[in-house]
């Protein structure tokens, strides 16, 4: 059994679709060449069979030569055996080529999606990404699969043309001229087919994105009574996709009909001309049988050749979309010269022992403390969190080192941001909470308890082994928040940023979360963005941001007594 590639797929050639195809082919050239040679042996052996059959008739049956008939029959049996073995081996290698190219393309696109990170949504609609992951990667693989049969088809047509020319020039010319004419006629249909397919797939990707938006926002839509409006828009757009699909189907039906009609007509023509030549004595009976067999056989490689042109064209279109996706660059990149030492002091990121500072607002987070950030504008609080976690480039710094001068992987390992855009994935709940699989049962239980999520786990049929749906749709908003908090506590990063971690949780549970959070993160740097009095009361310090700058810093109760604007924001009263 052959093993699919599991190592690093390498750096793809993404300057054009053709170059990408070349890169994929080079990565698996041995299996491609092997499959092509087996394809030539498979269809080439079939192409020789009519000639051997004709010789058996002429030299054996008509000449009543038993020995010649035996030898030609053995030769035919040998060709059958070789063709059967070559066909089986060719199929195995062709399937491997398909799977390997599909898997390799999936590897590079998945890696690119991870590389783009939060900038992916701004680069390409969700439906387009889904279309690439589910359809285009398969089309690239199919283009590699068809190379074996395509090579065999070309070889078989050449062999048949040579054999027929050597026996009868007019019949040979029918093959030499007729096959290119057939391919030209089919080519007239393939181009408009792929133009319509591109339009159909673009509309389908847009419809998928709309469906994704509706599913994700269904609760909000129900709250504002917008279900029917969006459902109506979806129905209207789906009908447009249906019409586009019918336009594609019309051309596909013509292409499928042509693949039957044109080769069939070709068979009739060769058989008719061959019969006329046999009646006129220009060819023997055995040659007539061989020519008829050639004509019948040619429908096979011609259809393979048409399929090869179709799949290679589709693969090229798919590769063009993959290449476009691979060409995107993330919003954030590693510095050309990463900072290692500043002012003679090592940047001790592993212990996060420096102050985390956002110069734009003046927010300063002291190491080892639970700090709360309250902003008059909730969107500003999210922007501060994004800057401190380096989800956008800014002048934010850790200690004396600007985050923009640090490798992005180092920042991600040191500073983790958890907001309400984070999701649970499909799969075992335990895998959602412990994605690295490094925690033992006690650690998982402690994190779940600290996040006040024990009741959630206990209510599941298989506890932590329960398989949950994508995006945590099995849970309410408050339950998702607590499970996400358990995940972050289990990861235990040096610096943890939490944005509105209890906005969907009841007050009783929120009070217990605040107490447990302080205890679980003791000695670690934690920043909470929000206006919950229960969380603010548990903080060591609160930074109040008003009009884009830090207006006050102090304990929650102190700020309530001394800062009217802060008190108005936290208590949601008029200033």
C-alpha positions in Angstrom: 0.0 0.0 0.0 1.4 3.4 -1.0 1.5 6.1 1.7 0.1 9.6 1.0 2.4 12.5 1.6 2.3 13.5 5.3 5.4 15.7 5.6 5.7 19.3 4.7 4.4 19.6 1.2 7.0 22.3 0.4 6.7 25.8 -1.1 4.2 25.8 -4.0 4.8 27.6 -7.2 2.0 30.2 -7.2 2.9 32.5 -10.1 0.4 30.9 -12.4 -1.9 27.8 -12.7 0.5 26.1 -15.2 3.4 26.6 -12.9 1.4 25.2 -10.0 0.5 22.2 -12.0 4.2 21.7 -12.8 5.1 22.0 -9.1 2.6 19.3 -8.2 3.7 17.1 -11.0 7.4 17.4 -9.9 6.5 16.4 -6.4 5.0 13.1 -7.6 6.8 12.7 -10.9 7.7 9.0 -10.4 4.1 7.9 -9.9 2.9 10.1 -12.8 5.5 8.7 -15.2 4.8 5.1 -14.0 1.0 5.6 -14.4 1.5 7.1 -17.9 3.8 4.2 -19.0 1.2 1.7 -17.7 -1.5 3.7 -19.5 0.4 3.4 -22.7 0.9 -0.4 -22.1 -2.7 -0.8 -21.2 -4.3 1.0 -24.2 -1.4 0.3 -26.5 -1.9 -3.4 -25.9 -5.5 -3.1 -26.8 -4.6 -1.2 -29.9 -2.4 -4.0 -31.2 -5.1 -6.7 -30.6 -7.1 -6.1 -33.8 -4.0 -6.5 -35.9 -3.2 -9.8 -34.1 -6.8 -10.9 -34.6 -6.7 -10.1 -38.3 -3.4 -12.1 -38.7 -5.0 -15.0 -36.9 -7.9 -15.0 -39.3 -5.8 -14.6 -42.5 -2.8 -16.8 -41.6 -4.7 -19.3 -39.5 -8.4 -19.7 -40.4 -8.4 -18.8 -44.0 -5.1 -20.4 -44.8 -6.1 -23.5 -42.6 -2.8 -23.4 -40.8 -3.3 -24.8 -37.3 0.2 -23.9 -36.1 -0.1 -20.3 -37.2 -3.6 -20.1 -35.7 -2.2 -21.4 -32.4 0.7 -19.0 -32.3 -1.4 -16.0 -33.1 -4.0 -17.1 -30.6 -1.2 -17.4 -27.9 0.0 -13.9 -28.9 -3.5 -12.6 -28.5 -3.8 -14.3 -25.1 -0.5 -12.8 -24.0 -1.7 -9.3 -25.0 -4.9 -9.8 -23.0 -2.8 -10.8 -19.9 -0.4 -7.9 -20.3 -3.3 -5.5 -20.8 -5.2 -6.8 -17.8 -2.1 -6.4 -15.5 -1.3 -3.0 -16.9 -4.9 -1.8 -16.5 -5.0 -2.9 -12.8 -1.6 -1.4 -12.0 -2.4 1.8 -14.0 -5.6 2.3 -12.0 -3.8 1.9 -8.7 -1.2 4.5 -9.6 -3.7 6.8 -11.1 -5.8 6.8 -7.9 -2.7 7.4 -5.9 -1.9 10.4 -8.2 -5.3 11.8 -7.7 -5.3 11.4 -3.9 -1.7 12.7 -3.6 -2.4 15.8 -5.7 -5.6 16.4 -3.9 -4.1 16.0 -0.4 -1.0 18.1 -1.3 -3.2 20.9 -2.6 -5.3 20.6 0.6 -2.2 20.8 2.7 -0.9 24.0 1.0 -4.4 25.7 1.1 -5.0 24.8 4.7 -1.5 26.1 5.6 -2.3 29.3 3.7 -5.6 29.7 5.6 -3.8 29.3 8.9 -1.1 31.7 7.7 -3.7 34.3 6.7 -5.4 33.9 10.1 -7.7 36.7 10.9 -7.1 38.4 7.6 -8.6 35.5 5.7 -12.2 36.8 6.0 -11.1 40.2 4.6 -9.4 38.5 1.6 -12.0 36.1 0.4 -15.7 35.3 1.2 -16.3 32.2 3.3 -18.2 30.5 0.4 -15.2 30.9 -1.9 -12.9 29.3 0.7 -15.3 26.4 1.1 -15.5 26.0 -2.7 -11.7 25.8 -2.9 -11.5 23.3 -0.1 -14.2 21.0 -1.3 -14.2 21.3 -5.0 -11.1 22.8 -6.5 -8.6 20.6 -4.7 -10.4 17.6 -6.1 -10.3 19.0 -9.6 -6.5 19.4 -9.4 -6.3 15.8 -8.3 -8.5 14.6 -11.1 -6.3 16.4 -13.6 -3.3 14.3 -12.3 -5.4 11.1 -12.4 -6.4 11.5 -16.0 -2.8 11.9 -17.3 -2.4 8.1 -17.3 -5.5 7.4 -19.4 -4.7 10.5 -21.6 -1.2 9.3 -22.3 -2.5 5.8 -23.1 -5.2 7.3 -25.4 -2.7 9.3 -27.4 -0.4 6.3 -27.8 -3.3 4.0 -28.8 -4.5 6.5 -31.5 -1.0 6.8 -32.9 -0.5 3.0 -32.9 -3.8 2.5 -34.7 -3.0 5.2 -37.2 0.4 3.7 -38.0 -1.0 0.2 -38.4 -3.9 1.3 -40.6 -1.6 3.5 -42.8 0.8 0.6 -43.2 -2.2 -1.5 -44.5 -4.4 1.0 -46.3 -3.4 4.6 -46.8 -7.0 5.9 -47.2 -8.2 4.1 -44.0 -5.2 5.3 -42.2 -5.8 8.9 -43.3 -9.4 8.6 -42.0 -7.9 8.1 -38.5 -5.1 10.6 -38.8 -7.4 13.3 -40.0 -10.6 12.3 -38.3 -9.4 12.2 -34.7 -8.1 15.8 -34.7 -11.4 16.9 -36.4 -13.4 15.2 -33.6 -11.2 16.8 -30.9 -11.7 20.2 -32.6 -15.5 19.8 -32.6 -15.4 18.8 -28.9 -13.2 21.7 -28.1 -15.8 24.1 -29.4 -18.1 22.8 -26.6 -15.5 22.6 -23.8 -14.6 26.3 -23.7 -18.2 27.7 -23.3 -18.8 24.9 -20.8 -16.0 26.1 -18.5 -17.0 29.7 -18.9 -20.5 28.8 -17.6 -19.0 26.6 -14.9 -16.9 29.5 -13.6 -20.0 31.7 -13.4 -22.0 28.9 -11.8 -19.3 28.2 -9.2 -18.9 31.9 -8.4 -22.6 32.2 -7.7 -22.6 28.9 -5.8 -19.8 30.2 -3.5 -21.7 33.4 -2.9 -24.8 31.4 -2.0 -22.8 29.2 0.4 -21.5 32.3 2.1 -25.0 33.7 2.5 -26.2 30.4 3.9 -23.3 30.5 6.4 -24.1 34.0 7.4 -27.8 33.1 8.0 -26.9 30.0 10.1 -24.4 32.0 12.2 -26.8 34.9 12.7 -30.0 32.9 13.0 -30.5 33.8 16.7 -30.0 37.5 15.9 -32.4 37.3 12.9 -35.1 35.8 15.0 -34.6 38.5 17.6 -35.2 41.2 15.1 -37.8 39.4 13.0 -35.6 39.2 10.0 -35.9 35.5 9.3 -38.3 35.7 6.4 -36.5 38.6 4.7 -33.2 36.8 4.6 -34.9 33.5 3.7 -36.6 35.3 0.8 -33.2 36.7 -0.4 -31.7 33.2 -0.1 -34.6 31.7 -2.2 -34.2 34.3 -4.8 -30.4 33.8 -5.1 -30.7 30.0 -5.0 -33.0 30.3 -8.1 -30.4 32.3 -9.9 -27.9 29.5 -9.0 -30.4 26.9 -10.3 -30.7 28.8 -13.6 -26.9 29.0 -13.9 -26.7 25.3 -13.2 -29.2 24.5 -15.9 -27.1 26.6 -18.4 -24.1 24.4 -17.4 -26.1 21.2 -17.8 -27.2 22.1 -21.3 -23.6 22.4 -22.5 -22.7 19.3 -20.5 -25.5 17.3 -22.2 -24.3 18.4 -25.6 -20.7 17.4 -24.7 -21.9 14.0 -23.5 -23.9 13.5 -26.6 -21.0 14.5 -28.8 -18.8 11.9 -27.0 -21.2 9.2 -28.1 -22.3 10.5 -31.5 -19.0 11.6 -33.0 -17.0 8.4 -32.2 -20.0 6.3 -33.3 -20.1 8.2 -36.6 -16.4 7.6 -36.9 -16.9 3.8 -36.4 -19.6 3.7 -39.1 -17.4 5.6 -41.6 -14.4 3.3 -41.1 -16.5 0.2 -41.2 -18.3 1.3 -44.4 -15.0 2.3 -46.2 -13.3 -0.9 -45.0 -16.2 -3.0 -46.3 -16.0 -1.3 -49.7 -12.3 -2.0 -49.9 -12.8 -5.6 -48.9 -15.4 -6.1 -51.7 -13.1 -4.5 -54.2 -10.3 -6.9 -53.1 -8.0 -4.1 -51.8 -7.8 -5.6 -48.3 -8.3 -9.1 -47.0 -11.1 -10.4 -44.8 -8.7 -10.5 -41.8 -7.7 -6.9 -42.4 -11.4 -5.9 -42.7 -12.1 -7.6 -39.3 -9.1 -5.7 -37.9 -10.2 -2.4 -39.3 -13.7 -2.8 -37.9 -12.1 -3.7 -34.5 -9.9 -0.6 -34.8 -12.9 1.6 -35.5 -14.8 0.1 -32.5 -11.8 0.3 -30.3 -11.1 3.9 -31.2 -14.2 5.1 -29.4 -12.5 4.0 -26.2 -9.3 6.2 -26.5 -11.1 9.0 -28.1 -13.5 9.3 -25.1 -10.5 9.1 -22.8 -8.8 11.8 -24.7 -11.9 14.0 -24.6 -12.2 13.4 -20.9 -8.6 14.2 -20.4 -9.0 17.6 -22.2 -12.1 18.3 -20.1 -10.5 17.4 -16.8 -7.2 19.2 -17.6 -9.2 22.3 -18.4 -11.2 22.1 -15.2 -8.1 21.4 -13.3 -6.5 24.5 -14.8 -9.5 26.6 -13.8 -9.4 25.2 -10.3 -5.6 25.7 -10.0 -6.1 29.3 -11.0 -8.4 29.8 -8.0 -5.9 27.9 -5.8 -3.1 30.1 -7.0 -5.1 33.3 -6.4 -5.7 32.1 -2.8 -2.1 31.3 -2.3 -1.1 34.7 -3.6 -2.8 36.5 -0.7 -0.4 37.9 2.0 -1.4 38.2 5.7 -1.9 41.5 7.3 0.8 40.7 9.8 4.3 39.4 8.9 7.4 38.6 10.8 9.9 41.5 11.0 12.9 41.3 8.6 15.3 41.6 11.6 13.5 40.2 14.7 14.4 41.8 18.0 16.4 39.6 20.3 18.1 42.1 22.6 17.1 45.6 23.5 19.2 47.8 25.7 21.5 44.9 26.5 18.6 43.0 28.2 17.2 39.7 26.7 13.5 40.0 25.8 12.2 37.4 28.3 9.0 36.7 26.5 8.8 33.2 27.8 8.0 34.6 31.3 6.3 37.8 30.1 8.0 39.7 32.8 7.6 43.1 31.2 4.7 45.6 31.1 2.4 45.3 28.2 1.7 48.8 26.8 -0.6 50.3 24.3 1.0 53.8 23.6 -2.0 54.9 21.5 -4.3 54.9 24.6 -1.8 54.8 27.4 -3.1 51.4 28.7 -0.4 49.7 30.7 -0.7 46.2 32.0 1.6 45.2 34.9 3.0 41.7 34.9 1.5 39.1 37.2 -1.7 41.1 37.8 -5.4 40.9 36.9 -6.0 44.1 35.0 -9.4 45.3 33.7 -9.9 47.8 30.9 -13.1 49.7 30.7 -13.7 51.9 27.6 -16.6 54.2 26.9 -16.7 52.7 23.4 -16.9 48.9 23.3 -15.4 48.9 19.8 -12.4 50.8 21.2 -11.9 48.1 23.8 -11.8 45.5 21.1 -9.2 47.5 19.1 -7.0 47.9 22.2 -7.2 44.1 22.7 -6.3 43.6 19.0 -3.3 45.9 19.3 -2.0 44.3 22.6 -2.3 40.8 21.0 -0.8 42.1 17.7 -3.8 41.2 15.6 -3.1 44.6 14.0 0.3 46.3 13.7 0.8 49.2 16.2 3.3 50.6 18.6 2.2 48.2 21.3 5.1 46.8 23.2 6.0 44.2 25.8 8.7 45.6 28.1 10.9 47.7 25.9 10.3 45.6 22.9 7.7 46.6 20.2 5.5 43.7 19.4 6.0 44.4 15.7 9.7 43.6 16.1 9.0 40.1 17.5 8.3 36.9 15.5 4.6 36.5 15.2 4.8 32.9 16.5 6.5 34.1 19.6 3.8 36.7 20.2 1.1 34.1 19.7 2.7 31.7 22.2 3.1 34.5 24.8 -0.1 36.6 24.4 -3.4 34.9 23.7 -6.6 36.7 22.9 -10.1 35.2 23.6 -13.0 37.2 22.4 -16.6 36.2 21.4 -15.5 35.7 17.8 -13.6 32.6 18.9 -15.4 29.3 18.2 -15.6 25.7 19.2 -14.9 23.2 16.4 -16.6 20.0 15.5 -15.2 16.9 17.3 -14.7 15.6 20.8 -15.2 18.3 23.5 -12.0 17.2 25.2 -10.1 18.0 22.0 -11.7 21.5 22.0 -10.6 22.2 25.5 -7.1 20.6 25.1 -6.2 21.0 21.4 -2.6 20.0 22.0 -3.5 16.9 23.9 -1.0 17.6 26.7 -3.2 18.0 29.7 -4.1 15.1 32.1 -7.6 14.5 33.4 -6.9 16.5 36.6 -5.8 19.5 34.7 -8.8 19.4 32.4 -11.2 19.0 35.4 -9.5 22.0 37.1 -9.9 24.2 34.1 -13.6 23.2 33.6 -14.3 23.8 37.3 -12.6 27.2 37.2 -14.7 28.2 34.2 -17.8 27.1 36.0 -18.6 24.6 33.2 -18.9 21.4 35.3 -22.7 21.4 34.8 -22.3 21.7 31.1 -20.0 18.7 30.9 -22.1 16.6 33.3 -25.2 17.2 31.2 -23.5 15.7 28.0 -24.2 12.0 27.3 -20.5 11.1 27.2 -19.0 14.0 29.1 -15.8 15.2 27.7 -15.9 12.4 25.1 -19.1 13.8 23.5 -18.8 14.9 19.9 -20.0 18.4 19.5 -21.2 20.3 16.4 -19.1 22.9 14.6 -19.1 26.4 16.1 -20.5 24.9 19.4 -24.1 25.0 18.1 -25.0 22.4 20.7 -24.5 25.1 23.4 -26.1 28.4 24.4 -24.1 31.6 24.2 -23.3 31.5 27.9 -22.2 27.9 27.8 -19.9 28.6 24.8 -18.3 31.4 26.8 -17.6 29.2 29.7 -16.2 26.4 27.6 -14.0 28.8 25.7 -12.7 30.2 29.0 -11.9 26.6 30.2 -9.9 26.2 27.0 -7.9 29.3 27.6 -7.3 28.5 31.3 -6.1 25.0 30.2 -3.7 26.5 27.7 -2.4 28.8 30.5 -0.6 31.4 28.4 1.8 33.8 30.0 -0.5 36.7 29.1 -4.2 36.2 28.6 -6.6 38.8 27.1 -10.3 38.2 27.6 -12.9 40.4 25.9 -16.3 40.3 27.5 -15.8 36.7 28.8 -19.1 36.7 30.8 -21.4 38.9 28.7 -23.9 36.0 28.2 -23.6 34.5 31.7 -26.0 35.1 34.6 -24.9 37.2 37.6 -24.6 34.3 40.0 -22.3 32.3 37.6 -20.4 35.4 36.7 -19.5 36.1 40.4 -18.1 32.5 40.7 -16.2 32.9 37.4 -14.6 36.2 38.6 -13.4 34.5 41.9 -12.2 31.4 40.1 -10.5 33.4 37.4 -8.4 35.4 39.9 -7.4 32.2 41.7 -6.6 30.2 38.5 -4.5 33.0 37.0 -2.7 34.0 40.2 0.8 35.2 39.4 0.0 35.3 35.6 -0.8 38.4 33.6 -4.5 38.6 32.7 -6.4 41.4 31.1 -10.2 41.6 31.1 -12.0 44.0 28.7 -15.6 44.8 29.7 -17.8 46.6 32.1 -19.0 43.8 34.4 -18.9 45.1 38.0 -18.3 41.6 39.3 -15.2 41.1 37.1 -14.0 44.6 37.8 -14.2 44.1 41.5 -11.9 41.1 41.2 -9.2 43.0 39.3 -6.0 44.3 40.9 -6.3 47.5 38.8 -8.8 49.0 36.4 -7.8 51.3 33.5 -10.6 53.6 32.3 -10.3 54.7 28.7 -12.4 57.8 27.8 -12.2 59.7 24.5 -9.4 57.5 23.3 -7.0 57.9 26.3 -6.6 56.4 29.7 -8.5 58.9 32.0 -8.1 57.1 35.3 -6.4 54.0 36.9 -7.2 52.5 40.2 -9.3 49.9 42.0 -12.9 49.4 40.9 -14.5 50.7 44.1 -12.1 53.6 44.2 -13.0 54.7 40.7 -16.7 54.3 41.4 -16.4 56.9 44.2 -14.0 59.3 42.5 -14.8 59.2 38.8 -18.4 60.1 37.8 -17.8 59.2 34.1 -16.5 55.8 35.1 -19.4 55.1 37.4 -21.9 56.1 34.7 -20.3 53.6 32.2 -20.1 50.7 34.7 -23.6 51.2 36.2 -25.1 52.2 32.8 -26.5 55.4 34.2 -26.7 58.8 32.7 -23.6 60.9 33.4 
